[in-house]
């Protein structure tokens, strides 16, 4: 399995869609993935360690998995 990290989240100038840029950890290869605005915002909140007033969908799912021992 190839380990990747989030390099950045960008906005395409062609169509204003959000793109998350994944970078291979051990090399300079990149993988762009087009995502929706809600997904981009959720990723940005997590990357910037912003505190939100209520949990987002992925926070709730993560909490459930942790509680169930997954």
PDB file of N, CA, C and O in Angstrom:
ATOM      1  N   UNK A   1       0.844  -1.171   0.000  1.00  0.00           N
ATOM      2  CA  UNK A   1       0.000   0.000   0.000  1.00  0.00           C
ATOM      3  C   UNK A   1       0.894   1.241   0.000  1.00  0.00           C
ATOM      4  O   UNK A   1       1.921   1.273   0.678  1.00  0.00           O
ATOM      5  N   UNK A   2       0.502   2.246  -0.753  1.00  0.00           N
ATOM      6  CA  UNK A   2       1.257   3.496  -0.847  1.00  0.00           C
ATOM      7  C   UNK A   2       0.662   4.506   0.127  1.00  0.00           C
ATOM      8  O   UNK A   2      -0.531   4.804   0.071  1.00  0.00           O
ATOM      9  N   UNK A   3       1.501   5.029   1.019  1.00  0.00           N
ATOM     10  CA  UNK A   3       1.025   6.013   1.990  1.00  0.00           C
ATOM     11  C   UNK A   3       1.023   7.400   1.363  1.00  0.00           C
ATOM     12  O   UNK A   3       1.991   7.810   0.721  1.00  0.00           O
ATOM     13  N   UNK A   4      -0.083   8.115   1.561  1.00  0.00           N
ATOM     14  CA  UNK A   4      -0.223   9.461   1.006  1.00  0.00           C
ATOM     15  C   UNK A   4      -0.647  10.415   2.111  1.00  0.00           C
ATOM     16  O   UNK A   4      -1.217  10.007   3.123  1.00  0.00           O
ATOM     17  N   UNK A   5      -0.356  11.698   1.896  1.00  0.00           N
ATOM     18  CA  UNK A   5      -0.759  12.748   2.830  1.00  0.00           C
ATOM     19  C   UNK A   5      -1.490  13.833   2.046  1.00  0.00           C
ATOM     20  O   UNK A   5      -1.307  13.970   0.837  1.00  0.00           O
ATOM     21  N   UNK A   6      -2.314  14.595   2.746  1.00  0.00           N
ATOM     22  CA  UNK A   6      -2.995  15.713   2.090  1.00  0.00           C
ATOM     23  C   UNK A   6      -1.998  16.846   1.934  1.00  0.00           C
ATOM     24  O   UNK A   6      -1.500  17.383   2.923  1.00  0.00           O
ATOM     25  N   UNK A   7      -1.710  17.206   0.707  1.00  0.00           N
ATOM     26  CA  UNK A   7      -0.765  18.278   0.408  1.00  0.00           C
ATOM     27  C   UNK A   7      -1.449  19.632   0.501  1.00  0.00           C
ATOM     28  O   UNK A   7      -0.914  20.577   1.080  1.00  0.00           O
ATOM     29  N   UNK A   8      -2.652  19.709  -0.083  1.00  0.00           N
ATOM     30  CA  UNK A   8      -3.397  20.970  -0.044  1.00  0.00           C
ATOM     31  C   UNK A   8      -4.814  20.750  -0.558  1.00  0.00           C
ATOM     32  O   UNK A   8      -5.148  19.706  -1.117  1.00  0.00           O
ATOM     33  N   UNK A   9      -5.629  21.774  -0.345  1.00  0.00           N
ATOM     34  CA  UNK A   9      -6.958  21.833  -0.951  1.00  0.00           C
ATOM     35  C   UNK A   9      -6.962  23.089  -1.800  1.00  0.00           C
ATOM     36  O   UNK A   9      -6.628  24.172  -1.320  1.00  0.00           O
ATOM     37  N   UNK A  10      -7.339  22.945  -3.052  1.00  0.00           N
ATOM     38  CA  UNK A  10      -7.299  24.071  -3.983  1.00  0.00           C
ATOM     39  C   UNK A  10      -8.641  24.236  -4.678  1.00  0.00           C
ATOM     40  O   UNK A  10      -9.504  23.360  -4.625  1.00  0.00           O
ATOM     41  N   UNK A  11      -8.791  25.372  -5.327  1.00  0.00           N
ATOM     42  CA  UNK A  11      -9.981  25.636  -6.132  1.00  0.00           C
ATOM     43  C   UNK A  11      -9.536  25.720  -7.584  1.00  0.00           C
ATOM     44  O   UNK A  11      -8.643  26.497  -7.923  1.00  0.00           O
ATOM     45  N   UNK A  12     -10.161  24.917  -8.440  1.00  0.00           N
ATOM     46  CA  UNK A  12      -9.849  24.935  -9.866  1.00  0.00           C
ATOM     47  C   UNK A  12     -10.290  26.262 -10.474  1.00  0.00           C
ATOM     48  O   UNK A  12     -11.435  26.678 -10.299  1.00  0.00           O
ATOM     49  N   UNK A  13      -9.390  26.921 -11.182  1.00  0.00           N
ATOM     50  CA  UNK A  13      -9.729  28.193 -11.821  1.00  0.00           C
ATOM     51  C   UNK A  13     -10.602  27.996 -13.059  1.00  0.00           C
ATOM     52  O   UNK A  13     -11.234  28.939 -13.534  1.00  0.00           O
ATOM     53  N   UNK A  14     -10.636  26.775 -13.577  1.00  0.00           N
ATOM     54  CA  UNK A  14     -11.434  26.489 -14.768  1.00  0.00           C
ATOM     55  C   UNK A  14     -12.928  26.426 -14.446  1.00  0.00           C
ATOM     56  O   UNK A  14     -13.749  26.976 -15.180  1.00  0.00           O
ATOM     57  N   UNK A  15     -13.278  25.751 -13.340  1.00  0.00           N
ATOM     58  CA  UNK A  15     -14.695  25.533 -13.031  1.00  0.00           C
ATOM     59  C   UNK A  15     -15.038  25.801 -11.559  1.00  0.00           C
ATOM     60  O   UNK A  15     -16.161  25.539 -11.129  1.00  0.00           O
ATOM     61  N   UNK A  16     -14.092  26.311 -10.803  1.00  0.00           N
ATOM     62  CA  UNK A  16     -14.269  26.667  -9.387  1.00  0.00           C
ATOM     63  C   UNK A  16     -14.624  25.479  -8.494  1.00  0.00           C
ATOM     64  O   UNK A  16     -15.187  25.658  -7.414  1.00  0.00           O
ATOM     65  N   UNK A  17     -14.299  24.286  -8.937  1.00  0.00           N
ATOM     66  CA  UNK A  17     -14.507  23.109  -8.098  1.00  0.00           C
ATOM     67  C   UNK A  17     -13.311  22.927  -7.172  1.00  0.00           C
ATOM     68  O   UNK A  17     -12.193  23.336  -7.488  1.00  0.00           O
ATOM     69  N   UNK A  18     -13.569  22.302  -6.019  1.00  0.00           N
ATOM     70  CA  UNK A  18     -12.499  22.048  -5.059  1.00  0.00           C
ATOM     71  C   UNK A  18     -11.743  20.783  -5.436  1.00  0.00           C
ATOM     72  O   UNK A  18     -12.319  19.804  -5.910  1.00  0.00           O
ATOM     73  N   UNK A  19     -10.434  20.836  -5.211  1.00  0.00           N
ATOM     74  CA  UNK A  19      -9.565  19.705  -5.512  1.00  0.00           C
ATOM     75  C   UNK A  19      -8.680  19.459  -4.294  1.00  0.00           C
ATOM     76  O   UNK A  19      -7.985  20.366  -3.835  1.00  0.00           O
ATOM     77  N   UNK A  20      -8.705  18.240  -3.772  1.00  0.00           N
ATOM     78  CA  UNK A  20      -7.762  17.887  -2.713  1.00  0.00           C
ATOM     79  C   UNK A  20      -6.564  17.245  -3.404  1.00  0.00           C
ATOM     80  O   UNK A  20      -6.719  16.348  -4.233  1.00  0.00           O
ATOM     81  N   UNK A  21      -5.374  17.712  -3.056  1.00  0.00           N
ATOM     82  CA  UNK A  21      -4.145  17.206  -3.659  1.00  0.00           C
ATOM     83  C   UNK A  21      -3.482  16.270  -2.658  1.00  0.00           C
ATOM     84  O   UNK A  21      -3.051  16.692  -1.585  1.00  0.00           O
ATOM     85  N   UNK A  22      -3.407  14.995  -3.023  1.00  0.00           N
ATOM     86  CA  UNK A  22      -2.713  14.011  -2.198  1.00  0.00           C
ATOM     87  C   UNK A  22      -1.299  13.854  -2.724  1.00  0.00           C
ATOM     88  O   UNK A  22      -1.079  13.853  -3.935  1.00  0.00           O
ATOM     89  N   UNK A  23      -0.333  13.721  -1.810  1.00  0.00           N
ATOM     90  CA  UNK A  23       1.068  13.550  -2.190  1.00  0.00           C
ATOM     91  C   UNK A  23       1.560  12.229  -1.630  1.00  0.00           C
ATOM     92  O   UNK A  23       1.329  11.904  -0.466  1.00  0.00           O
ATOM     93  N   UNK A  24       2.238  11.481  -2.471  1.00  0.00           N
ATOM     94  CA  UNK A  24       2.845  10.241  -2.014  1.00  0.00           C
ATOM     95  C   UNK A  24       3.925  10.596  -0.999  1.00  0.00           C
ATOM     96  O   UNK A  24       4.764  11.458  -1.259  1.00  0.00           O
ATOM     97  N   UNK A  25       3.907   9.938   0.151  1.00  0.00           N
ATOM     98  CA  UNK A  25       4.792  10.308   1.252  1.00  0.00           C
ATOM     99  C   UNK A  25       6.272  10.142   0.912  1.00  0.00           C
ATOM    100  O   UNK A  25       7.099  10.945   1.344  1.00  0.00           O
ATOM    101  N   UNK A  26       6.603   9.133   0.160  1.00  0.00           N
ATOM    102  CA  UNK A  26       8.005   8.821  -0.118  1.00  0.00           C
ATOM    103  C   UNK A  26       8.512   9.329  -1.464  1.00  0.00           C
ATOM    104  O   UNK A  26       9.643   9.021  -1.839  1.00  0.00           O
ATOM    105  N   UNK A  27       7.711  10.098  -2.203  1.00  0.00           N
ATOM    106  CA  UNK A  27       8.172  10.606  -3.502  1.00  0.00           C
ATOM    107  C   UNK A  27       7.441  11.897  -3.833  1.00  0.00           C
ATOM    108  O   UNK A  27       6.698  12.433  -3.011  1.00  0.00           O
ATOM    109  N   UNK A  28       7.659  12.384  -5.033  1.00  0.00           N
ATOM    110  CA  UNK A  28       7.026  13.626  -5.484  1.00  0.00           C
ATOM    111  C   UNK A  28       5.867  13.362  -6.439  1.00  0.00           C
ATOM    112  O   UNK A  28       5.627  14.153  -7.352  1.00  0.00           O
ATOM    113  N   UNK A  29       5.151  12.270  -6.241  1.00  0.00           N
ATOM    114  CA  UNK A  29       3.978  11.991  -7.064  1.00  0.00           C
ATOM    115  C   UNK A  29       2.735  12.517  -6.362  1.00  0.00           C
ATOM    116  O   UNK A  29       2.610  12.446  -5.140  1.00  0.00           O
ATOM    117  N   UNK A  30       1.816  13.048  -7.170  1.00  0.00           N
ATOM    118  CA  UNK A  30       0.612  13.675  -6.635  1.00  0.00           C
ATOM    119  C   UNK A  30      -0.629  13.050  -7.253  1.00  0.00           C
ATOM    120  O   UNK A  30      -0.591  12.530  -8.369  1.00  0.00           O
ATOM    121  N   UNK A  31      -1.738  13.109  -6.505  1.00  0.00           N
ATOM    122  CA  UNK A  31      -3.012  12.606  -6.990  1.00  0.00           C
ATOM    123  C   UNK A  31      -4.089  13.641  -6.684  1.00  0.00           C
ATOM    124  O   UNK A  31      -4.452  13.827  -5.522  1.00  0.00           O
ATOM    125  N   UNK A  32      -4.609  14.324  -7.720  1.00  0.00           N
ATOM    126  CA  UNK A  32      -5.698  15.277  -7.482  1.00  0.00           C
ATOM    127  C   UNK A  32      -7.036  14.540  -7.442  1.00  0.00           C
ATOM    128  O   UNK A  32      -7.293  13.655  -8.258  1.00  0.00           O
ATOM    129  N   UNK A  33      -7.883  14.914  -6.483  1.00  0.00           N
ATOM    130  CA  UNK A  33      -9.221  14.334  -6.376  1.00  0.00           C
ATOM    131  C   UNK A  33     -10.212  15.479  -6.248  1.00  0.00           C
ATOM    132  O   UNK A  33     -10.138  16.275  -5.312  1.00  0.00           O
ATOM    133  N   UNK A  34     -11.142  15.557  -7.197  1.00  0.00           N
ATOM    134  CA  UNK A  34     -12.155  16.613  -7.162  1.00  0.00           C
ATOM    135  C   UNK A  34     -13.204  16.241  -6.128  1.00  0.00           C
ATOM    136  O   UNK A  34     -13.705  15.117  -6.115  1.00  0.00           O
ATOM    137  N   UNK A  35     -13.535  17.194  -5.258  1.00  0.00           N
ATOM    138  CA  UNK A  35     -14.498  16.965  -4.182  1.00  0.00           C
ATOM    139  C   UNK A  35     -15.491  18.120  -4.138  1.00  0.00           C
ATOM    140  O   UNK A  35     -15.287  19.150  -4.781  1.00  0.00           O
ATOM    141  N   UNK A  36     -16.552  17.944  -3.388  1.00  0.00           N
ATOM    142  CA  UNK A  36     -17.562  18.985  -3.248  1.00  0.00           C
ATOM    143  C   UNK A  36     -17.159  20.022  -2.206  1.00  0.00           C
ATOM    144  O   UNK A  36     -16.229  19.805  -1.430  1.00  0.00           O
ATOM    145  N   UNK A  37     -17.867  21.151  -2.196  1.00  0.00           N
ATOM    146  CA  UNK A  37     -17.560  22.220  -1.239  1.00  0.00           C
ATOM    147  C   UNK A  37     -17.692  21.782   0.222  1.00  0.00           C
ATOM    148  O   UNK A  37     -16.877  22.178   1.055  1.00  0.00           O
ATOM    149  N   UNK A  38     -18.699  20.977   0.542  1.00  0.00           N
ATOM    150  CA  UNK A  38     -18.884  20.531   1.931  1.00  0.00           C
ATOM    151  C   UNK A  38     -17.722  19.649   2.381  1.00  0.00           C
ATOM    152  O   UNK A  38     -17.236  19.780   3.504  1.00  0.00           O
ATOM    153  N   UNK A  39     -17.281  18.755   1.504  1.00  0.00           N
ATOM    154  CA  UNK A  39     -16.151  17.888   1.836  1.00  0.00           C
ATOM    155  C   UNK A  39     -14.873  18.704   1.992  1.00  0.00           C
ATOM    156  O   UNK A  39     -14.080  18.460   2.902  1.00  0.00           O
ATOM    157  N   UNK A  40     -14.676  19.674   1.102  1.00  0.00           N
ATOM    158  CA  UNK A  40     -13.491  20.539   1.187  1.00  0.00           C
ATOM    159  C   UNK A  40     -13.483  21.316   2.497  1.00  0.00           C
ATOM    160  O   UNK A  40     -12.443  21.434   3.146  1.00  0.00           O
ATOM    161  N   UNK A  41     -14.635  21.843   2.884  1.00  0.00           N
ATOM    162  CA  UNK A  41     -14.727  22.589   4.145  1.00  0.00           C
ATOM    163  C   UNK A  41     -14.439  21.687   5.342  1.00  0.00           C
ATOM    164  O   UNK A  41     -13.735  22.093   6.267  1.00  0.00           O
ATOM    165  N   UNK A  42     -14.975  20.473   5.333  1.00  0.00           N
ATOM    166  CA  UNK A  42     -14.751  19.541   6.443  1.00  0.00           C
ATOM    167  C   UNK A  42     -13.272  19.175   6.566  1.00  0.00           C
ATOM    168  O   UNK A  42     -12.740  19.105   7.674  1.00  0.00           O
ATOM    169  N   UNK A  43     -12.609  18.944   5.439  1.00  0.00           N
ATOM    170  CA  UNK A  43     -11.178  18.620   5.462  1.00  0.00           C
ATOM    171  C   UNK A  43     -10.379  19.821   5.952  1.00  0.00           C
ATOM    172  O   UNK A  43      -9.467  19.668   6.764  1.00  0.00           O
ATOM    173  N   UNK A  44     -10.712  21.008   5.468  1.00  0.00           N
ATOM    174  CA  UNK A  44      -9.996  22.223   5.871  1.00  0.00           C
ATOM    175  C   UNK A  44     -10.141  22.482   7.366  1.00  0.00           C
ATOM    176  O   UNK A  44      -9.174  22.864   8.025  1.00  0.00           O
ATOM    177  N   UNK A  45     -11.338  22.278   7.906  1.00  0.00           N
ATOM    178  CA  UNK A  45     -11.568  22.463   9.348  1.00  0.00           C
ATOM    179  C   UNK A  45     -10.643  21.543  10.138  1.00  0.00           C
ATOM    180  O   UNK A  45     -10.039  21.960  11.126  1.00  0.00           O
ATOM    181  N   UNK A  46     -10.538  20.307   9.705  1.00  0.00           N
ATOM    182  CA  UNK A  46      -9.688  19.324  10.403  1.00  0.00           C
ATOM    183  C   UNK A  46      -8.211  19.684  10.272  1.00  0.00           C
ATOM    184  O   UNK A  46      -7.476  19.628  11.258  1.00  0.00           O
ATOM    185  N   UNK A  47      -7.765  20.052   9.072  1.00  0.00           N
ATOM    186  CA  UNK A  47      -6.357  20.384   8.848  1.00  0.00           C
ATOM    187  C   UNK A  47      -5.930  21.624   9.626  1.00  0.00           C
ATOM    188  O   UNK A  47      -4.802  21.696  10.114  1.00  0.00           O
ATOM    189  N   UNK A  48      -6.825  22.592   9.739  1.00  0.00           N
ATOM    190  CA  UNK A  48      -6.496  23.846  10.418  1.00  0.00           C
ATOM    191  C   UNK A  48      -6.816  23.803  11.911  1.00  0.00           C
ATOM    192  O   UNK A  48      -6.647  24.796  12.618  1.00  0.00           O
ATOM    193  N   UNK A  49      -7.280  22.639  12.384  1.00  0.00           N
ATOM    194  CA  UNK A  49      -7.599  22.423  13.795  1.00  0.00           C
ATOM    195  C   UNK A  49      -8.565  23.479  14.338  1.00  0.00           C
ATOM    196  O   UNK A  49      -8.387  23.999  15.439  1.00  0.00           O
ATOM    197  N   UNK A  50      -9.586  23.779  13.540  1.00  0.00           N
ATOM    198  CA  UNK A  50     -10.611  24.746  13.924  1.00  0.00           C
ATOM    199  C   UNK A  50     -11.632  24.052  14.827  1.00  0.00           C
ATOM    200  O   UNK A  50     -12.045  22.924  14.556  1.00  0.00           O
ATOM    201  N   UNK A  51     -12.030  24.727  15.888  1.00  0.00           N
ATOM    202  CA  UNK A  51     -13.061  24.197  16.773  1.00  0.00           C
ATOM    203  C   UNK A  51     -14.425  24.631  16.250  1.00  0.00           C
ATOM    204  O   UNK A  51     -14.671  25.817  16.030  1.00  0.00           O
ATOM    205  N   UNK A  52     -15.306  23.656  16.056  1.00  0.00           N
ATOM    206  CA  UNK A  52     -16.654  23.960  15.578  1.00  0.00           C
ATOM    207  C   UNK A  52     -17.648  23.751  16.720  1.00  0.00           C
ATOM    208  O   UNK A  52     -17.380  22.997  17.655  1.00  0.00           O
ATOM    209  N   UNK A  53     -18.791  24.420  16.637  1.00  0.00           N
ATOM    210  CA  UNK A  53     -19.757  24.379  17.731  1.00  0.00           C
ATOM    211  C   UNK A  53     -20.460  23.029  17.872  1.00  0.00           C
ATOM    212  O   UNK A  53     -20.937  22.684  18.953  1.00  0.00           O
ATOM    213  N   UNK A  54     -20.524  22.276  16.791  1.00  0.00           N
ATOM    214  CA  UNK A  54     -21.155  20.955  16.859  1.00  0.00           C
ATOM    215  C   UNK A  54     -20.360  20.001  15.981  1.00  0.00           C
ATOM    216  O   UNK A  54     -19.682  20.437  15.050  1.00  0.00           O
ATOM    217  N   UNK A  55     -20.434  18.710  16.265  1.00  0.00           N
ATOM    218  CA  UNK A  55     -19.654  17.756  15.473  1.00  0.00           C
ATOM    219  C   UNK A  55     -20.153  17.681  14.031  1.00  0.00           C
ATOM    220  O   UNK A  55     -21.347  17.800  13.759  1.00  0.00           O
ATOM    221  N   UNK A  56     -19.216  17.483  13.130  1.00  0.00           N
ATOM    222  CA  UNK A  56     -19.560  17.257  11.728  1.00  0.00           C
ATOM    223  C   UNK A  56     -19.859  15.773  11.536  1.00  0.00           C
ATOM    224  O   UNK A  56     -19.609  14.965  12.431  1.00  0.00           O
ATOM    225  N   UNK A  57     -20.382  15.422  10.391  1.00  0.00           N
ATOM    226  CA  UNK A  57     -20.791  14.037  10.130  1.00  0.00           C
ATOM    227  C   UNK A  57     -19.655  13.053  10.373  1.00  0.00           C
ATOM    228  O   UNK A  57     -19.854  12.025  11.020  1.00  0.00           O
ATOM    229  N   UNK A  58     -18.472  13.357   9.862  1.00  0.00           N
ATOM    230  CA  UNK A  58     -17.354  12.424  10.021  1.00  0.00           C
ATOM    231  C   UNK A  58     -16.905  12.321  11.482  1.00  0.00           C
ATOM    232  O   UNK A  58     -16.403  11.277  11.899  1.00  0.00           O
ATOM    233  N   UNK A  59     -17.084  13.403  12.272  1.00  0.00           N
ATOM    234  CA  UNK A  59     -16.758  13.347  13.700  1.00  0.00           C
ATOM    235  C   UNK A  59     -17.678  12.366  14.420  1.00  0.00           C
ATOM    236  O   UNK A  59     -17.230  11.590  15.265  1.00  0.00           O
ATOM    237  N   UNK A  60     -18.943  12.404  14.087  1.00  0.00           N
ATOM    238  CA  UNK A  60     -19.921  11.500  14.690  1.00  0.00           C
ATOM    239  C   UNK A  60     -19.605  10.049  14.336  1.00  0.00           C
ATOM    240  O   UNK A  60     -19.650   9.172  15.198  1.00  0.00           O
ATOM    241  N   UNK A  61     -19.289   9.801  13.080  1.00  0.00           N
ATOM    242  CA  UNK A  61     -18.953   8.446  12.644  1.00  0.00           C
ATOM    243  C   UNK A  61     -17.693   7.949  13.349  1.00  0.00           C
ATOM    244  O   UNK A  61     -17.639   6.804  13.796  1.00  0.00           O
ATOM    245  N   UNK A  62     -16.683   8.809  13.447  1.00  0.00           N
ATOM    246  CA  UNK A  62     -15.437   8.423  14.125  1.00  0.00           C
ATOM    247  C   UNK A  62     -15.698   8.091  15.592  1.00  0.00           C
ATOM    248  O   UNK A  62     -15.161   7.115  16.115  1.00  0.00           O
ATOM    249  N   UNK A  63     -16.514   8.894  16.249  1.00  0.00           N
ATOM    250  CA  UNK A  63     -16.855   8.657  17.652  1.00  0.00           C
ATOM    251  C   UNK A  63     -17.557   7.315  17.824  1.00  0.00           C
ATOM    252  O   UNK A  63     -17.268   6.580  18.769  1.00  0.00           O
ATOM    253  N   UNK A  64     -18.473   6.993  16.921  1.00  0.00           N
ATOM    254  CA  UNK A  64     -19.185   5.714  16.990  1.00  0.00           C
ATOM    255  C   UNK A  64     -18.229   4.540  16.807  1.00  0.00           C
ATOM    256  O   UNK A  64     -18.314   3.549  17.533  1.00  0.00           O
ATOM    257  N   UNK A  65     -17.327   4.648  15.848  1.00  0.00           N
ATOM    258  CA  UNK A  65     -16.366   3.569  15.593  1.00  0.00           C
ATOM    259  C   UNK A  65     -15.460   3.377  16.802  1.00  0.00           C
ATOM    260  O   UNK A  65     -15.200   2.245  17.209  1.00  0.00           O
ATOM    261  N   UNK A  66     -14.972   4.489  17.384  1.00  0.00           N
ATOM    262  CA  UNK A  66     -14.122   4.403  18.576  1.00  0.00           C
ATOM    263  C   UNK A  66     -14.872   3.772  19.745  1.00  0.00           C
ATOM    264  O   UNK A  66     -14.323   2.928  20.454  1.00  0.00           O
ATOM    265  N   UNK A  67     -16.121   4.176  19.948  1.00  0.00           N
ATOM    266  CA  UNK A  67     -16.932   3.654  21.048  1.00  0.00           C
ATOM    267  C   UNK A  67     -17.172   2.155  20.900  1.00  0.00           C
ATOM    268  O   UNK A  67     -17.190   1.422  21.889  1.00  0.00           O
ATOM    269  N   UNK A  68     -17.355   1.705  19.665  1.00  0.00           N
ATOM    270  CA  UNK A  68     -17.613   0.287  19.408  1.00  0.00           C
ATOM    271  C   UNK A  68     -16.337  -0.546  19.332  1.00  0.00           C
ATOM    272  O   UNK A  68     -16.394  -1.754  19.107  1.00  0.00           O
ATOM    273  N   UNK A  69     -15.181   0.102  19.520  1.00  0.00           N
ATOM    274  CA  UNK A  69     -13.916  -0.631  19.545  1.00  0.00           C
ATOM    275  C   UNK A  69     -13.337  -0.931  18.182  1.00  0.00           C
ATOM    276  O   UNK A  69     -12.521  -1.842  18.042  1.00  0.00           O
ATOM    277  N   UNK A  70     -13.745  -0.178  17.173  1.00  0.00           N
ATOM    278  CA  UNK A  70     -13.266  -0.403  15.802  1.00  0.00           C
ATOM    279  C   UNK A  70     -11.959   0.250  15.505  1.00  0.00           C
ATOM    280  O   UNK A  70     -11.451   0.136  14.390  1.00  0.00           O
TER     281      UNK A  70
END
